[in-house]
Amino acid sequence: MDDPKKLEEGFADDVKGHLVEEEETRSFHGEKGKTSRVDDTSVGGGQDATEHCQMKEHKSTGLTEQPAAQKQEQTALVLTKPPKTKRIATLDAFRGLTVVLMILVDDAGGAYPRIDHSPWNGCTLADFVMPFFLFIVGVAIALALKRIPKVNAAVRKIISRTLKLFFWGLILQGGYSHAPSDLSYGVNMKLIRWCGILQRIALVYLIVALIETFTTKLRPTAISPGFLSIFTAYKWQWLGGFVSFLIYMFTVFTLYVPDWTFVVHHGHAAGKYTVKCGMRGHFGPACNAVGYVDRQVWGINHLYADPVWKRLKACTFSSPASGPLREDAPTWCPAPFEPEGFLSSISSILSGTIGIHYGHVLIHFKGHKERLKHWVSMGLCLIVLALVLHFTDAIPINKQLYSFSYVCFTAGAAGIVFSGFYILIDVWGQRKPFLFLEWIGMNAMLVFVMAAQGIFAAFINGWYYEDPKNSLVNWIQQHVFIDVWKSERVGTLLYVIFAEIVFWAVVSGVLHKLRIYWKL
């Protein structure tokens, strides 16, 4: 009986109606188990492995020396034995690309503000990271829960993994860890940040995976002909996404946002500010329903204290880079705002729903052309819809609010990138140029914690000479990159590429060879 943790590829060749190819892979957390594949480097190796497996089985059972009836019985047993798998490497490569993008924009975004998060409306390179994570989590859920032997066991696994994700999110982004620059640790519980990247992924994973689990016996085992059959077969998943859409849209357009106040501490002094609102359906920084819900649910002291809207032109002359606030800046500029808040996380469930649809297509459609027709057409439609909503000023593309147009635009982009990777890696077999992404994707949780969250750099910084600034990490960045290139911007970018991305690609490759993976 299959383990519900397995991510089954659904990438099968039908050998006399019985042979089905399977694999065990990971979700975002870099989960990896024992794989049954023979050739993980060749896209075309699966069928050859099947034929070789069958020939070897015939030889070992000595069919030519046994009675005809016994031959037929043993032949049937051979044909129903699952062959060794052929892996779809696109899954790991896409996951690895997302982690690489996160490292790049987090650590080089300060030097290159154009790739950092958009201060408000619009979409930059950094704004693709979160929805790309949620998209690939959705794809992984579809494969992991393709066949569920025991619903109760699957639910326990889902809840356990959700709690682990939430725990790590609190440790890394709740204020307990101050890595990599600050060597101290600990958080004032009056100021702990309850939301974050892993917390949002945990919520989306929980909702989407539970819907997939509880509806496994309500959907047909075979998809009927027709382009829309894949949608009707999984109508409960789409219903869940539609409910999250309705909750978000109804709230942001109808919830009344009153005036609100906050306090900013400057050393021993404190300043109290009042933001005038008294409106509904506003998509600006100060008076949107997303921020109001978070202030009511979590409390203003538990929100992210350094929101990206501080880089708006209305707040600083340094825009789009960070800088001191203008003297005539609006009162809301120094206010906290939660980019991974409650209402925006409800909207993000739709990103996971779209991802799980791509996984369903991967399972039910075996031909490259059929898969790509569904993936590319849906990706393009989502992008067009998002652009229409944005440029007609109906619903702006906004990562901080996780607006519907932002969901469509980023999910469509994820679908197009996923399709491109699938063509290059799994159809054309151009796998070697993307191996470093696969390796990182196989240990995504490890690289996320150690590199993107700066835990490894903080560990190295802990060994300093006389002053905490005299650490190996700072020395390498300053003397090997910045001083050599005579440019802080170029030096920072090269440091991120070689000392972080390339370094962790090599580490991930070594760990892959040793079969070591961080599981949640």
Buried (B, 14 or more C-beta within 10 A) or exposed (E): EEEBBBBBBBBBEEBEEEBBBBBBBBBBBBBBBEBBBBBBEBBEBBBBBBEBBBEEBBEEBEBEEEEEEEBEEBBEEBBEEBBBBBBBBBBBBBBBBBBBBBBBBBBBBBBBBEBBBBBBBBBBBBBBBBBBBBBBBBBBBBBBBBBBEEBEBBBEBBEEBBEBBBBBBBBBBBBBBBBBEEBEEEBEEEBBBBBBBBBBBBBBBBBBBBBBBBBBEEBEEEBEEEEEBBBEBBEBBBEBBEBBBEBBBEBBEEBEBEEBEBEEEEEEEEEEBEBEBEBEEBBBBBBBBBBBBBBEBBEBBBBBBEBBBBBBEBBBEBBBBBEEBBEEBBBBBBBBBBBBBBBBBBBBBBBBBBBBBBBBBBBBBBEEEEBBBBBBEBBEEBBEBBBEBBEEEEBBBBBBBBBBBBBBBBBBBBBBBBBBBBBBBBBEEEBEEBBBBBBBBBBBBBBBBBBBBBBBBBBBBEEBEEEEEEBEBBEBBBEBBBEEBEBBEBBBBBBBBEBBBEEBBEBBBEBBEEEEBBBB
